[in-house]
Amino acid sequence: MSEVEARRELVRQWLEKAEEDLSAATALLHHDPPLLNIVCFHAQQCAEKMLKAFLQYRDFRFSKTHDLVQLRQWCEQFDASLQEIKLACHILLPYGVEPRYPGMVVTEREVAEEASRACEQVYDFVVARLRGFVS
């Protein structure tokens, strides 16, 4: 397997994981009752994995982080248009770790819906940039 093929396969794997998080967020938002904390967590995870897929696509070696702002800034080094998802990344930033532990409690459906929309924006934006590299 060539280096490009190996990178393409890794990008595909990031995308598959991101799609699982997107599906989980969507399903949990429609659960009765909706599992709002976990919706926000999976929304953040989807966006994180999408940004990491983009960085992998660009062959950028990144450190382990859940910081969507940092990941997006690294992505912008290759494509300035990622500035367009800045707000979405800021919306999702707190949900990378905190919803998994006591202390942060999302109680309003609107908050989880906003996180879900932000996740979908990041997902769609990055997918559009990966077209042609992965099928």
N, C-alpha and C positions, 0 to 999 in steps of 0.2 A: 504494500500500500504506500503510495507516495505521500509526501508531507501534506500536500494540498488535500488529498483524499482523507487523510487522517484528521485534518482540521475540519473538513466538511462533516465528517462523521461526528466529531465532538460538538460542533454547532447543532447538528440534528438532535443529539442527545439533550443539550441544553433546552432546545425548543420543545422536545417531548415533555421534559420535566415542567417547563413553564405552562404548557397546555394542560397538564394534570392539575396544576395549581389554579389555573383559570377555571377549569371545569369544577373543581372543588368549591371555589368561591361562589360560582353561580349556583351550584346545587345547594350549598349551605344557606345562601340568601333566601332560597325558596323552601327551605326546610320549615316544618311547623313544630315549634316556633323557630324563626331564623336564628342561626348561630352567629351573631354579629361579630364577636371578637375574632372568631376563626375565619370569617369572611375577610375581615381586614388583614389578618395574617397571610392568608393565601393570596390575596390581591397583591400584597407587598412582595411575596415570594415570587409570584409570576413576573412582576416587573423586574425584580432583581435578576432572575434567570434570563430574561430577555436581554437586558443590558450586558450580562456576561456572555451571552451568545454573540452579541454584536462585537464585543471585545475579542472573543475567540476568533470570530470571522476576520478581524483585522490583525490577528496574530499578536495581540497585545497581552503581555504577561501581567496579570493583576494579582494583588494580594487578596487574601480572604477578607471580605467585608460585607456587611449588610447595608452599608451606607449608599443609598440610591443617588444622593447628590454627588458623592465622589465618583461613583460608577458612571453617571451621566457626564460629568466633567471629563473623565478619561475618554468617553465615547466622542465627545465634542472635538477632541484633538483630531479625529478622523472625519467628522461630519458635523459642521457647525449647525446644521438644521436640527440637531437633537436639542437645541435650546428650546424648541417648541414644546417639549415634554417636561420642562423645568417645573411647572406648577404641579403636574401629576406626580412627579417624583417627590416633591415637598409634601404633598398630601399623604403619600404612602410611607414616608420616612419613619414615622413613629411606630409603625406596625410590624417591623421586622423582628423584634424580640419581645417587646413589652406585652402584647396580648397573650403570650404564653404563660405569664406569671401573674400572681396576685398584684393588684394595684391598678392596672389599667382595665377599665370596663367600658366597653362600647354599649350604650343602652338605647341609642336612637337608630332606627332603621336607615334614616337619611344619611347618617355617617357611613354606614356600611355600603350603601348604594353609591355614595361619592367615591369611596375607595374602589369599588368595583368598576365604576366608569373610568377612574384614573388608570387602573390596571389595564383595561381594554384599550385606552388611548396609547399607553406605552407598547402594549402587545402589537397593535395594528401598525404603529409607527416603525417599530423595529422590523416586523415582518416585511414591510414594504422595502426596507433597505437590504434585506437578505435575499430577495427574489433573484433568481438566477444563480445564486451560490448554492442554495439547497433546494431540492425539489420536493 
